[in-house]
Amino acid sequence: MKQLTIDKEELYSFIKQAVREVFQEELFRIRLENLPTISKEEMEDIEKLYGKRSSERDIAHSESFEI
């Protein structure tokens, strides 16, 4: 098995970034799970006010990351 040599600050930086990414993913998941649902009547009211949505959907969320 090969050994990897890394200094303390670089290891700390890698761990900190990994933990930050996990927190961001979990926070996003929690936000999605807690979005309120709407009734059929509410959806009809929204469509009356703003029109029906197009069949083409816009990108709601996009992420990129380096490996």
Phi, psi and omega in degrees: 000133179281149176256147179245130178256127181215141180280164186299317182294321180292319177298315178301318180296317178298314181295316180300316179294319180296317179295319178300316180296319179296316178298318179297316179297315181293320178297319178297317179298316180296318178298317179295319181293333184260008175292132181289146175270159179242155179280169178298321180295318179297320179295321177295320177298317179297316180295326177294319181288316190245356182085164180286149179288153180287161180289335176275127181261143175281156177289123182271326182207137179217139178226151171222152181209159180259143177248000000 
